[in-house]
Amino acid sequence: MKSVYVSGSNYFNNEDLQEMINYLEKGIAIDVGIDCIGHMRNNMTQEEYKKALIEHFGDRLDVTLHEGVCSYNYSYRLNDNR
């Protein structure tokens, strides 16, 4: 499945979260990137978005972890098999 890149800026914010929600609700998978220097900040912000998206979509959300050496990111899509 094709996905789009969505920036989560360098801190959790509701505007970027809403953009992520909008793409997912349209059936578009997303890859979330955090625009920061520093692995810890990236990882903390990734987790904040993951938590918020899970709270919003519940078990409809498929989450894929893309591991790196020191930092990581997630891809998301909605699961139609409820």
Secondary structure, 3 states (H helix, E strand, C coil): CCEEEEECCCCCCHHHHHHHHHHHHCCCEEEEECCCCCHHHHHHHHHHHHHHHHHHHHHHEEEEEEECCCCEEEEEEECCCC
